[in-house]
Amino acid sequence: MTSNAFLTLGKATDGELIAIDVVNSGKTDLSCPFCAVPLIAAKGLVNIHHFRHDGETCHESLQQLPQIPGWDHFHLCAPDFLVNVLQNYAEAHPGEVFWYEPKHVRDLLKHNLIETDSYTGKYRLTDAALIITGQLSLSKFSNWFRRQLTARIHRKSQLVANNELHRAHFEIEAWRQQQLMMATTYLFELTLDSGEVIYKVGRTRREVNVRLAEVMSEMKAHFNQDISTKVLRLIPYGGYLEQYVLYRYRLSKREIGKH
């Protein structure tokens, strides 16, 4: 699955990239990061909110942005059948990090999803495989993801230097990474008057207490009862962990209103 091809970032006169979410509908003081044509914010009810050119639309702005593995998706570009194989194996062998089935060994090795363990000689699931199954710990995922981001930004900078990539792609990649790195991932505990306990995972770049009050107000309105709240954990500069946490505990996920 690829991201949509709508332009959702505009460039201010000082060079800062601005997301469509924080501007009003209509003409803006922003320009296209690729061709510098002035932009109009289109915030209607049909398409997702996006920028359109106040003039001819450039080809570059209509290209889909590359997805970030470990954020936009967790199949890590592995073939669908191997993703299913790994997830079924994890379900049948919860917590197991070694691969004992003779089937699919060749394909798993080919896609670097298993490797030979130097101590036991057995096949062991790689970090990528453990991410696909949601078994990799948050600390190990954090290290893996940071390496991925570093490699992405380095690769794009080289392509720009070789005139193989428009500089705006590098700037947008840097902006996207900054948004993830600067945010805080939080874990809230919400206890309803009825005794039901709900855990809310999310990320924010605002003061956590402001976000907590906002969540509590929305939950009180949804359940029509008083709620007590508690901050269980905060991970500053770890906004990139949010989606993996939600993926890892997806079987316990519950939709409540817009949350």
N, C-alpha and C positions, 0 to 999 in steps of 0.2 A: 504494500500500500504506500503510495507516495503522497506528499503534502500537496495542497491545492496550489494553483498557479496564480492566485491573486497577489498583487503587490500590497503588502501590509506594513511596509516601512517607508518613511520619507526622510529626506535629509534636510536639516535646518541650515541656516546660513553659516553657523559656526562649525558645521560638519557633523554635528550630533545626529544620530539616527533616532527617529521618533516613531513609536508604534501607533497604529490606527486607533487603538483603544483610548488614547488620551487626547485626541483632538475632536473638535466639533465637526459636524457634517457641513459640507460645502467647500468653498475655496479656502486654501491654506497658504501659509508662507513657506511651505516645504516644497522640495523638488525631488525628482526621481534620482535615486542613487546611481543609476546607470547612465542616464542621458541628460540630466539636469533640467528637464521640462517641468514647469510648475504642476503641482498636483491638486486634485479635488478629492475630498474625503466622501466616499459613497457609503452611507450608513443606513441602508434600507432594510426591508423586512424579508427579502427573498434571498439574496446572496449574502455570504459572510461580509462583514465590514471590510472595506479595502480602499485603496487609492486608485483613482484613474487619472490619466494624463489630461491636462488642459491644453490639448494639442495632439499631435501624432503619438501613438503608443509605440514605445521601442520594443524590439524583439526580446531583449535581455530580461525585461521586467516581467515577461509572461512565462519565463522558465521556472519550473518547479525547484524549490530549494531542496538540496540533499537532506535526507533525514539523518538524525543523529542516533546511531545504535545505542541502546541503553537508556534512551529517552523517548524517542518517537516510536520505537518498536523494540521487542525483546527476542525476536527470532534471529537477530544478528545475521541476516541474509543467508541463513542455512536453508537447504531445501525443506519444503513443507513436510515431506514424509519423515525426514529425520527429526524435525521439531516434534512431530507427533510421537515418534518412537521414543524420544527422550522423555517427553512428558508422561507417556504411559508407563515407562520404566520407573520414573520417580514416584508415580502414584502407587505402583505395585511394590516398590522398595523405598519407602520414605526414609530420608536421611542417608541413603547409601551413596557413596562417592565412587565406588568401583563398578566396573562394567563386567557382568558375568555371563551375558548372553552371547553365544557364538554368532548369531545373526547380526548383520549390518556393521560388523567390525571394520571391514574395508572402507565403507562409505564414511563411517565416523572418523576414521583415521585421516581419510582424504580431506575432510573438512575441519580437521584439527579440533574435534569434539571429544576425543579420547587420546590418551598418551600412555606410554609405559611408565609405571611407577618405578623409580630407581631402587626403592627398598624392597618391594614385594615382587616385582616383575609382572604384576597384574596390570590390566588396563584400568586407568583412572580417568574420570570425567575431568575435562579441562575447565578453567574458569568460565569460558564461553558456554560450555554445556550446562554448567551450574547456574549461569544467568538465565539461560533458556528455561530451565526447570524452576527457577526462583529459589535455588538452594544456596547460592553464594551469600556469605555473610555481608552485612552492610559495609564493614571496614574493608573487606577485600574488594567488594564492588566499587567502593569509593576510589581505591587505588587504580583499579582497572579502568574506570571511567575517566579519571584524570589523565591517564596515559593516552586514552583514545582522543581526548580533546587536544592534548598537546600535539599528537601526531597529525590531527586534522588541520590545525592552524599552521603547523610547519609546512605541510604539504601545499596548502593554499598559498602561503607566502612565496614558496618556490615557483609555483605556477604563475603567479603575478610577476615575479622577477623575470621569468622567461617569456613574458608577454603571451602566455597561453590561457590566461584567465583575467577577466575584468576585475579591477581592484575592488569594485563594490562587493563582489562575492566574498573577498577576504574581510572587508569591513563588516559585512552582515554576519559572517561566521563569528568574528570577534564579539560583536554585539550580542548575538545569541548566547555565546558562552558566558559573557559577563552577566547576563540576566539570570542564568542558572547558578553561577558561582556566588553572586552577591546576595541571593535570597537565603532565608532561613527555613529549613524544614522543621515542622512542629508536630507534636503529638499531644492532643488535648483529650482529657477524660471528661465526659459529659454524663451526669447522673440525673435521671428524671425523678420526679416525685414518686412515680410508680415503682422505683427501684431499679429500672432498666439502666444499664450502663452502655454507653456508646463511645467508641474511640475515633477521633477525627484526625486524619493525617492530611497535611497540606503544606503549602509554602507561601511565604509572604516577604515583601521587602519593606513593609511598614513595621511600626512598633507591634510586638507580639500581643501586648495587652489590648491594643485597638482591634486586632484581628479576632482575639478571643471574645471580646465584648460583642463584636459583629456576629460571630458564629452563635453565641449564646442567644442573642436576640432573635435570630432566624430560626433556631431550633425551638425556642419557646413559642414562637408564633405557629410553627408547624405542628407541634404536639399539644399546644394549648395547655401547658402546665409549666410550673416553675422548674428550673434546671440549675444544678450546682456544677461548677466547672473547676478543672484543675489542669495546670500545665505539667505534663509528665516528662517531656523531653524537648529540648531545642538543639538543633544542629546549625549554628551560624555558618554562613558561607557554604551551606550544603544543600541548597535548593535543588540541585541535580539528583538528590536521593529520593525525592517525592515519588516520582513515577515508578521507580523500582520497588519501593515499599508497597505501593498500591498493587503492583504486579505480583509481588511475592506473596501477599496475603489476599489475593484476588478472590479466593473461595469464601472468604469471610466478608467480602465487600457488600455494602448495603447502600442503596440509593435512597436518600432522604431529601425531598425537595430538589433543589439545584445542587446539593452536595452528593 
